[in-house]
Amino acid sequence: MCRFFQSVKGYGVFWDNYSPTQFTDKPDKTSFSSEVGEGVDYYFIYGKNADGVVAGIRNLTGKVPMIPLWTYGFWQSKERYKSQEELVDVVKKYRDLKVPLDGIIQDWQYWGNNYQWNAMDFISPDFPDAKKMIQDIHDMNAHLSVSIWSSFGPMTNPYREMDKKGMLFDFKTWPESGREVWPPDMNYPSGVRVYDAYNPEARNIYWKYLNKGVFSLGVDSWWMDSTEPDHLSQKPEDLDTQTYLGSFRKVRNAYPLMTVGGVYDHQRENTSNKRVFILTRSAFAGQQRYAANAWSGDVNSSWESLRNQVPAGLNFSLTGNPNFNSDIGGFFAGVYKRNEGANNPMFQELYVRWLQYGTFTPMMRSHGTDVPREIYQFGKKGDVVYDAIEKFINLRYSMLPYIYSTSWDVSKNNSSFLRALSMDFSSDQKTWNINNEYLFGKSFLVAPVLNAQYTPEKIVKTDENQGWDKKNETKENSLSNIDFTQNKTVKVYLPAGLDWFDFWTNEKHRGGQEIEKSVNLQSIPLYVKAGSIIPFGPDVQYATEKKWDNLTVKIYPGTDADFVLYEDEFDNYNYEKGNYTEIPFHWNEKSKTLTIDSRKGNFKGMIDKRTFNVMLPDGQKKSVSYSGKKVNVDFK
């Protein structure tokens, strides 16, 4: 992780060092101390405000490229789909249920056993025809991501080639055993070793096998796991391991930057027709330039873990990396596995609340072990939990024009998806320490429900035999009569300086106050800032199913507002050549007029004529035809 902090006073400090570092923050001083350094190298960035500081760090370390539109849809995953048939069947079931889906992820071991670890090839007999499997997924208008690692088993081609050239490290990594048992059976060591990602030739070899075994078959994106990399039973002397750039101690923290960057750079060299998208477990300053979205790792399925995701994502975004997500439902759910799993009301409540939070992050990805997460595991249409999941997946898809335009704002103007309230309301000191709500883009105020309201809350540890409170056993066994439709109340702080509209009811509230919001399992407190323009798209089963030729545009008045609707070809790099369009919207509060300005730019397949259905919170509606020329919509 990079060492970077910023202040509400409008400045940031970037400690530019790759070595293990101590950070101390006390009332009287803030200090950094790294183990290795050829000089004291740091940057003081004055940006006037948080966005200015983020712009400064990106100007130093790299801009954010656009990622495909489909990546902002819904992703389904688990640890792990164990066969080609199972993987394809999940996509089929989503399509049959008419629940939107864009991404499916194949986790580890599609390559076979641990001695073949990360062969980056579909060697397992359970995946007999990977090319057909990928084509089947594409034929259903979905996309496939596969797990790739920073290490290789001794029975793989990348291992053999890198070993001959001294490109493999000798410290312990995961998996330790060649047998799939827990704890690891060290009578059969796996021999898995981490590769030297600092070495450009090693990165070339990595891509050669990734391209040959996986990318050439049509896989759409990469889940790069263990990008720290995994380093087990650490000994001080391990850091003396020599890399291409010197000792591991000297460059330790930049490993994820190098391995993720290697895949990005090679795919960009290979083709400009498919945008790179990488899910990564670790990141370093500058990794935003590699189309990388970091997730928070294998966290536990607990309310405490869910609460921690919100500040983790906000702090991560403040370092200049805008793309953050987490395993919806938490990864380790062992304690629920032996208590009805997806039918356990305790897990159902946690999962739904986590999914609602995930709706308002840059990547909406359901994943975990022990308890399956596919929507059909939670019942059927008409069931409260199923309907809550479906509702928020559909909400996510309706927001795609807003999300994609925000993505352009991130790329072009150095904005952020996840915005701590202090970014936009630094003059309101009450926002400085709020870590349970945030802005998604510049318009939505999201206050996810982060505490159990219907079921007992407890802390779940990784081991399913730990953390189980026997006192709750009787209480849990009586949860079958839980009514998730009962209304509960949640407190929400609305920042000072303007009004806020309840997204669900359009009720207006004055900022600078804490209010109580009534919710049930199918809703969360969600507000829109006065002075917002938000486009909503059509009902779809996947991101590009329908053109955006008939959008609903909601105006939230109270002050002047601006929004730029961005469109391009959605999954190539032609936008870098200027092949995109921007449609500027402006709301004039005094005249109550929406101006849809002249379209800027063009690209192949752009929409020439379209309809915008403009709505105000008070119910006023007007439809307007738009063909690229300036149009005014008057609401006097």
C-alpha positions in Angstrom: 0.0 0.0 0.0 1.2 3.5 -0.7 1.8 6.0 2.0 -0.4 9.0 1.4 -2.7 11.1 3.5 -4.7 14.3 2.9 -6.2 16.9 5.1 -9.5 18.8 5.1 -7.3 21.9 4.8 -6.8 21.0 1.1 -3.3 19.4 1.0 -1.9 15.9 0.8 1.5 14.3 1.4 2.8 11.3 -0.6 5.7 9.4 0.8 7.3 7.9 -2.3 9.1 4.8 -1.0 8.6 1.1 -1.8 10.1 -0.4 1.3 8.3 -1.5 4.5 7.4 1.7 6.3 6.2 2.9 9.7 3.6 5.6 9.8 3.0 7.5 13.0 0.2 10.0 13.5 0.1 11.7 16.9 -1.4 15.1 18.0 2.1 16.7 17.9 3.6 15.1 14.8 3.1 12.9 11.8 6.0 10.9 10.5 7.1 8.2 8.0 10.1 5.9 8.4 11.1 3.4 5.7 13.6 0.6 6.1 15.4 1.3 2.8 15.7 4.6 0.9 18.3 6.1 -1.4 17.0 9.5 -0.4 14.1 11.1 1.4 11.5 11.4 -1.4 8.1 12.9 -0.8 5.6 15.2 -2.4 3.5 17.9 -0.8 0.4 18.4 -2.8 -1.8 21.5 -2.4 -5.1 21.1 -4.2 -7.3 23.6 -2.4 -9.8 20.8 -1.8 -10.0 17.0 -1.8 -10.6 16.8 -5.5 -7.6 19.0 -6.2 -5.4 16.7 -4.0 -6.6 13.6 -5.8 -5.9 15.4 -9.2 -2.4 16.1 -7.9 -1.6 12.5 -7.0 -3.0 11.3 -10.3 -0.9 13.9 -12.2 2.1 12.4 -10.4 1.3 8.7 -10.7 -1.2 8.2 -13.6 -4.7 8.9 -14.9 -7.6 6.5 -14.8 -8.5 4.8 -18.1 -12.1 4.0 -19.0 -13.2 0.4 -18.3 -16.0 -1.4 -20.2 -19.6 -0.4 -19.5 -20.4 -4.1 -18.7 -18.0 -4.1 -15.7 -20.5 -1.7 -14.0 -23.2 -4.3 -14.2 -23.8 -7.2 -11.7 -21.1 -9.9 -11.1 -21.7 -13.3 -9.7 -19.0 -15.4 -8.2 -18.2 -18.0 -5.6 -15.3 -20.0 -4.2 -15.4 -21.8 -6.6 -17.5 -23.1 -9.6 -16.1 -26.6 -9.9 -16.9 -27.4 -13.5 -17.6 -25.9 -16.9 -21.2 -27.1 -16.7 -21.8 -25.4 -13.3 -20.3 -22.1 -14.4 -22.4 -21.9 -17.6 -25.5 -23.1 -15.7 -25.3 -20.1 -13.4 -25.6 -17.7 -16.3 -28.4 -19.7 -17.8 -30.4 -19.5 -14.5 -30.0 -15.7 -14.3 -31.2 -15.4 -17.9 -34.1 -17.7 -17.2 -35.1 -15.7 -14.1 -34.7 -12.4 -16.0 -32.4 -11.1 -13.4 -29.7 -8.8 -14.8 -26.1 -10.2 -15.0 -23.0 -9.1 -16.9 -20.0 -10.9 -15.3 -19.3 -14.4 -14.1 -16.1 -15.3 -12.4 -14.2 -18.6 -12.4 -12.0 -18.8 -9.3 -9.0 -21.0 -8.8 -8.2 -24.6 -9.8 -9.6 -24.5 -13.3 -6.0 -25.5 -14.0 -6.2 -28.7 -12.0 -4.2 -29.6 -8.8 -1.9 -27.6 -6.7 1.2 -28.9 -8.5 -0.3 -27.2 -11.5 -1.0 -24.1 -9.6 -1.8 -21.1 -11.8 -0.9 -22.8 -15.0 -3.1 -20.2 -16.6 -4.6 -23.0 -18.7 -7.8 -25.0 -18.5 -6.1 -28.3 -17.7 -8.7 -29.6 -15.3 -10.8 -32.4 -16.8 -13.8 -30.6 -15.2 -13.3 -27.9 -17.9 -13.1 -30.1 -21.0 -13.9 -27.5 -23.7 -13.0 -24.0 -22.4 -13.4 -22.4 -25.8 -17.0 -23.6 -26.0 -17.7 -22.7 -22.4 -16.6 -19.1 -23.1 -18.6 -18.9 -26.3 -21.7 -20.2 -24.4 -21.2 -17.4 -21.9 -20.8 -14.8 -24.6 -23.8 -16.1 -26.5 -25.9 -15.3 -23.4 -24.4 -11.7 -23.5 -22.3 -12.3 -20.3 -18.6 -12.0 -19.7 -16.0 -14.2 -18.0 -13.2 -13.3 -15.6 -10.8 -15.9 -14.4 -8.5 -16.0 -11.4 -4.7 -15.7 -12.0 -2.0 -15.5 -9.4 1.5 -14.2 -8.7 2.9 -17.7 -8.2 3.3 -21.0 -10.1 3.3 -24.7 -9.3 6.3 -26.8 -10.3 4.3 -28.7 -12.9 3.5 -25.6 -15.0 5.2 -24.2 -18.1 5.7 -20.7 -16.6 7.4 -22.2 -13.6 9.8 -24.3 -15.7 10.8 -21.4 -17.9 11.1 -18.8 -15.1 13.0 -21.3 -12.9 15.7 -21.8 -15.5 16.2 -18.0 -15.6 16.3 -17.5 -11.8 13.0 -15.6 -11.8 11.3 -17.3 -8.9 11.5 -16.4 -5.2 12.2 -18.9 -2.5 10.1 -17.7 0.4 6.9 -19.6 1.5 3.7 -18.8 -0.3 0.3 -20.3 -0.7 -0.7 -23.1 -1.2 1.9 -24.8 0.9 0.8 -28.3 0.3 0.2 -30.2 -2.9 -2.8 -31.9 -1.2 -6.1 -30.0 -0.9 -6.5 -30.5 2.9 -6.6 -28.2 5.9 -4.3 -27.8 7.7 -1.7 -28.2 4.9 -0.1 -31.6 4.8 3.6 -30.7 4.6 4.6 -34.3 3.8 3.6 -33.2 0.3 4.9 -29.7 -0.2 3.4 -27.9 -3.2 6.6 -26.3 -4.4 4.7 -23.2 -5.5 6.9 -20.1 -5.9 6.3 -16.4 -6.4 7.6 -14.9 -9.7 9.8 -11.8 -9.9 7.3 -9.3 -11.3 10.0 -6.6 -11.1 11.8 -8.3 -14.0 10.4 -7.2 -17.4 11.3 -10.5 -19.1 9.4 -12.3 -16.3 6.4 -10.2 -17.0 6.8 -11.0 -20.7 6.8 -14.7 -19.9 3.8 -14.3 -17.6 1.8 -12.7 -20.4 2.9 -15.2 -23.0 1.3 -18.1 -21.1 -1.7 -16.0 -20.0 -2.3 -15.0 -23.6 -1.8 -18.5 -25.0 -3.9 -20.4 -22.4 -6.6 -18.0 -21.5 -6.8 -14.6 -23.3 -6.7 -16.2 -26.8 -9.8 -18.2 -25.9 -11.8 -15.0 -25.3 -11.7 -14.5 -21.5 -12.8 -10.9 -20.9 -11.0 -9.8 -17.7 -8.6 -10.8 -15.0 -9.0 -11.5 -11.3 -5.4 -11.1 -10.1 -5.3 -12.7 -6.7 -2.3 -12.7 -4.3 -0.9 -9.5 -5.8 0.8 -8.6 -2.5 2.1 -11.5 -3.0 1.2 -14.1 -0.4 4.2 -14.4 1.9 3.8 -17.1 4.6 5.8 -17.8 7.8 7.8 -14.6 7.2 11.4 -14.4 8.3 13.4 -11.2 8.3 15.9 -12.6 5.9 13.2 -13.3 3.3 13.3 -9.6 2.6 16.9 -9.9 1.5 15.7 -12.0 -1.5 17.1 -10.5 -4.6 14.8 -9.1 -7.2 15.5 -7.6 -10.6 15.5 -4.2 -8.9 17.4 -5.0 -5.8 16.4 -6.6 -2.5 12.8 -7.4 -1.9 13.1 -5.2 1.2 13.8 -2.2 -1.0 10.9 -2.7 -3.4 8.4 -4.8 -1.4 5.3 -2.7 -1.5 5.4 -2.0 -5.2 4.9 -5.7 -6.1 1.2 -5.3 -6.9 2.0 -2.3 -9.1 4.5 -4.3 -11.1 2.5 -7.5 -11.6 -0.8 -5.8 -12.4 1.0 -3.3 -14.7 2.6 -6.2 -16.6 -0.8 -7.6 -17.5 -2.3 -4.2 -18.4 0.6 -3.2 -20.6 0.7 -6.5 -22.5 -3.0 -6.6 -23.2 -2.9 -3.0 -24.4 0.0 -4.0 -26.8 -2.0 -7.0 -27.9 -5.3 -5.3 -28.8 -7.1 -2.0 -28.6 -10.5 -3.7 -29.2 -11.0 -5.0 -25.7 -10.5 -2.7 -22.7 -8.5 -4.1 -19.8 -10.2 -4.7 -16.5 -8.4 -6.1 -13.5 -9.7 -7.1 -10.1 -6.8 -7.1 -7.7 -6.3 -7.8 -4.0 -3.6 -5.2 -3.4 -2.6 -1.9 -4.8 0.1 0.8 -4.7 0.2 4.4 -5.7 -0.3 4.7 -9.5 -2.2 1.4 -9.9 -5.2 3.4 -11.0 -3.5 3.8 -14.4 -3.8 0.0 -15.0 -7.6 -0.3 -15.0 -7.4 -2.0 -11.6 -10.2 -2.3 -9.1 -9.0 -3.4 -5.6 -11.2 -5.5 -3.4 -10.8 -5.6 0.4 -9.7 -9.3 0.5 -11.2 -12.4 2.1 -13.1 -10.6 4.9 -15.4 -12.4 7.3 -19.2 -12.5 7.0 -20.0 -10.3 9.9 -21.6 -6.9 10.5 -18.3 -5.6 11.9 -16.7 -6.5 8.5 -19.5 -4.8 6.6 -19.1 -1.6 8.7 -15.4 -1.6 8.0 -15.9 -1.7 4.2 -17.3 1.9 4.1 -14.3 3.7 5.6 -11.9 1.4 3.9 -13.3 2.3 0.5 -13.4 6.0 1.3 -9.8 6.1 2.5 -8.7 4.1 -0.5 -10.3 6.5 -2.8 -8.7 9.5 -1.2 -5.3 8.1 -2.2 -6.2 8.6 -5.9 -7.4 5.0 -6.6 -11.1 5.4 -7.4 -12.0 1.7 -7.9 -12.8 -0.3 -4.8 -15.2 -3.1 -4.0 -15.7 -6.0 -1.5 -17.1 -9.5 -1.4 -20.8 -9.0 -1.1 -21.8 -11.0 1.9 -18.3 -11.3 3.2 -16.0 -14.2 2.1 -15.8 -16.5 5.1 -19.4 -17.6 6.1 -18.6 -20.9 7.8 -20.7 -20.3 10.9 -23.8 -19.8 8.7 -23.0 -22.9 6.6 -23.9 -25.3 9.5 -27.0 -23.2 10.2 -29.1 -23.3 7.0 -26.7 -21.2 5.0 -28.7 -19.0 2.5 -31.9 -19.9 4.4 -30.5 -18.6 7.6 -32.3 -15.3 8.4 -29.1 -14.0 10.0 -27.1 -14.5 6.8 -30.0 -13.3 4.7 -30.1 -9.9 6.5 -26.4 -9.5 6.4 -26.2 -10.4 2.7 -29.0 -8.1 1.6 -27.5 -5.1 3.5 -24.1 -5.8 2.0 -25.5 -6.1 -1.5 -27.3 -2.7 -1.0 -24.0 -1.2 0.0 -22.3 -2.9 -3.0 -24.9 -1.3 -5.4 -23.2 2.0 -4.7 -19.6 1.0 -5.2 -17.6 1.0 -8.5 -18.0 -2.8 -8.8 -21.1 -4.8 -7.7 -19.7 -8.3 -7.1 -21.3 -11.1 -5.1 -18.6 -13.6 -3.8 -17.7 -15.8 -0.9 -17.3 -19.4 0.4 -19.3 -21.7 2.6 -22.7 -20.2 1.6 -23.7 -19.9 -2.1 -24.7 -16.4 -3.1 -26.6 -16.7 -6.4 -30.0 -15.0 -6.1 -32.0 -18.3 -6.5 -30.3 -19.6 -3.4 -32.4 -17.1 -1.5 -35.8 -18.2 -2.6 -38.0 -17.2 -5.5 -39.7 -14.1 -6.9 -42.3 -13.0 -4.3 -40.1 -13.9 -1.4 -38.9 -10.8 0.6 -35.2 -11.6 0.5 -35.2 -12.6 -3.2 -37.2 -9.4 -4.1 -34.8 -7.2 -2.1 -31.8 -8.6 -4.0 -33.5 -8.3 -7.4 -34.7 -4.7 -6.6 -31.2 -3.4 -6.0 -29.7 -5.3 -9.0 -32.3 -3.6 -11.1 -31.6 -0.2 -9.5 -27.9 -0.7 -10.3 -28.7 -1.2 -14.0 -31.1 1.8 -14.1 -28.2 3.9 -12.8 -25.7 2.9 -15.6 -25.9 6.1 -17.6 -25.1 8.0 -14.3 -22.4 5.6 -13.3 -20.8 5.5 -16.8 -20.8 9.3 -17.0 -19.3 9.4 -13.5 -16.6 7.1 -14.8 -15.8 9.6 -17.5 -15.7 12.4 -14.9 -13.2 10.2 -13.0 -11.1 9.6 -16.1 -11.3 13.1 -17.6 -11.6 15.4 -14.6 -9.9 13.3 -11.8 -13.1 12.9 -9.9 -14.0 10.0 -7.5 -16.8 7.5 -7.2 -16.7 7.0 -3.5 -16.7 10.4 -1.8 -16.2 10.9 1.9 -18.7 13.6 3.0 -15.7 15.8 4.0 -14.7 15.9 0.3 -17.7 18.0 -0.7 -18.7 19.5 2.7 -15.4 20.3 4.4 -16.9 23.4 5.9 -19.3 21.3 7.9 -17.1 19.9 10.6 -19.7 17.2 11.5 -18.9 15.4 8.3 -15.2 15.1 9.1 -15.5 11.9 11.1 -18.6 10.3 9.5 -17.6 6.9 8.3 -20.9 5.2 7.7 -22.3 7.3 4.8 -20.8 8.8 1.7 -21.6 10.2 -1.7 -21.6 7.9 -4.7 -20.6 10.3 -7.5 -21.5 13.8 -6.7 -25.3 13.4 -6.3 -26.3 10.3 -4.3 -25.9 10.3 -0.5 -25.8 6.7 0.5 -26.3 5.6 4.1 -26.2 1.8 4.0 -27.7 -0.1 6.9 -24.7 -1.5 8.8 -26.3 -3.0 11.9 -28.6 -6.0 12.3 -32.2 -4.9 12.8 -34.1 -8.1 12.6 -31.7 -10.8 13.8 -29.1 -11.1 16.5 -25.7 -9.6 15.6 -22.5 -11.4 16.4 -18.9 -11.3 15.3 -18.0 -14.2 13.0 -14.4 -15.3 12.8 -12.7 -17.1 9.9 -13.0 -20.6 11.4 -16.6 -21.8 11.5 -16.0 -23.4 14.8 -15.0 -20.1 16.4 -17.1 -17.1 17.2 -20.3 -19.0 17.5 -22.2 -17.7 20.6 -24.0 -20.6 22.1 -26.2 -18.2 24.0 -27.7 -17.2 20.6 -28.4 -20.9 19.6 -31.9 -20.9 21.1 -32.6 -17.4 19.8 -31.4 -18.3 16.4 -33.5 -21.4 16.2 -36.6 -19.2 16.7 -35.8 -16.9 13.7 -38.1 -18.6 11.3 -40.9 -16.1 12.0 -38.8 -13.0 11.2 -40.8 -10.4 9.3 -38.3 -8.5 7.1 -41.2 -6.2 5.9 -41.5 -4.6 9.4 -40.3 -1.0 9.3 -37.2 0.0 11.4 -35.6 3.4 11.8 -32.1 4.5 10.9 -30.4 7.8 11.8 -28.9 9.8 8.9 -26.9 13.0 8.9 -27.6 15.3 6.0 -24.6 17.7 5.4 -25.2 21.4 5.8 -25.4 24.0 3.0 -28.2 22.7 0.8 -31.4 20.6 0.7 -31.6 16.8 0.2 -34.3 14.8 -1.5 -35.4 11.3 -0.3 -34.8 9.2 -3.4 -37.7 6.9 -2.6 -40.3 9.5 -1.7 -39.0 12.8 -3.2 -39.5 14.4 0.3 -37.2 17.4 0.7 -35.1 17.8 3.9 -32.9 20.7 5.0 -29.2 20.0 5.3 -27.3 20.3 8.5 -29.4 18.0 10.6 -29.7 14.4 11.6 -33.0 12.7 10.7 -34.6 9.4 11.3 -35.5 7.3 8.2 -38.0 4.4 8.2 -36.7 1.4 6.2 -37.3 -2.3 5.9 -35.1 -5.0 4.3 -36.0 -3.7 0.8 -34.8 -0.2 1.3 -31.9 1.9 2.7 -31.6 5.6 3.4 -30.8 7.1 0.0 -30.8 10.9 -0.7 -30.1 13.1 -3.7 -28.4 16.5 -3.4 -30.4 19.5 -4.4 -28.8 20.8 -7.6 -28.5 17.4 -9.2 -29.3 16.0 -12.7 -29.5 12.2 -12.9 -30.1 10.2 -16.0 -31.8 6.7 -15.6 -31.6 4.0 -18.2 -34.1 1.3 -19.4 -34.8 -2.1 -17.8 -32.2 -4.5 -19.2 -30.8 -8.0 -18.6 -27.3 -6.9 -19.4 -25.6 -3.5 -19.8 -25.7 -3.1 -23.5 -29.0 -4.8 -24.2 -30.8 -1.6 -25.1 -29.6 1.8 -26.4 -29.9 4.9 -24.3 -32.3 6.4 -26.8 -35.1 6.9 -24.2 -33.7 8.1 -20.9 -35.5 9.4 -17.9 -33.7 12.5 -16.6 -34.6 13.5 -13.0 -33.9 17.1 -11.9 -33.5 17.8 -8.2 -33.9 21.6 -7.9 -32.8 24.0 -5.3 -29.8 25.5 -7.0 -28.2 25.5 -10.4 -27.0 22.1 -11.6 -24.9 20.6 -14.3 -24.3 17.1 -15.7 -22.6 15.7 -18.7 -24.0 12.5 -20.3 -21.1 10.6 -21.7 -21.3 7.8 -24.3 -18.8 5.9 -26.4 -18.4 2.4 -28.0 -18.4 0.9 -24.4 -15.5 -1.6 -24.8 -12.5 -0.4 -26.9 -10.0 2.4 -26.8 -11.4 4.5 -29.6 -12.4 7.0 -27.0 -8.7 7.8 -26.7 -8.9 9.0 -30.3 -11.8 11.3 -29.6 -14.6 8.9 -30.6 -17.1 9.7 -27.9 -19.9 12.2 -27.2 -20.8 14.5 -24.4 -24.2 16.0 -23.9 -24.2 18.8 -21.4 -27.2 19.4 -19.2 -27.8 22.6 -17.2 -30.6 23.4 -14.8 -31.2 27.1 -14.2 -32.9 27.4 -10.8 -34.1 31.0 -11.3 -35.8 30.4 -14.6 -36.8 26.7 -13.8 -35.3 25.8 -17.2 -33.4 22.7 -18.2 -31.0 23.4 -21.1 -29.8 20.3 -23.0 -26.9 21.7 -24.9 -25.5 20.8 -28.3 -23.9 17.4 -28.5 -20.1 17.4 -28.6 -18.2 14.8 -30.6 -19.3 11.7 -32.4 -18.5 8.0 -32.7 -19.6 5.0 -34.9 -23.1 3.9 -33.8 -23.9 6.9 -31.8 -27.6 7.7 -31.2 -28.7 10.5 -33.6 -32.2 11.0 -32.3 -33.5 10.3 -28.9 -36.1 11.2 -26.3 -35.4 12.6 -22.8 -38.2 12.2 -20.3 -37.6 15.0 -17.8 -39.0 14.8 -14.3 -39.1 17.0 -11.2 -39.7 15.8 -7.6 -43.1 17.5 -7.5 -44.4 15.2 -10.3 -44.0 17.5 -13.3 -42.9 15.7 -16.4 -42.0 16.7 -19.9 -40.7 14.7 -22.9 -38.4 16.3 -25.4 -36.9 15.0 -28.7 -33.2 15.6 -29.1 -31.1 15.3 -32.2 -27.9 16.9 -31.1 -29.0 20.5 -31.2 -29.6 22.7 -28.1 -33.0 22.3 -26.5 -34.7 24.1 -23.6 -37.2 22.5 -21.4 -39.2 25.1 -19.4 -40.9 24.3 -16.1 -42.1 27.8 -15.1 
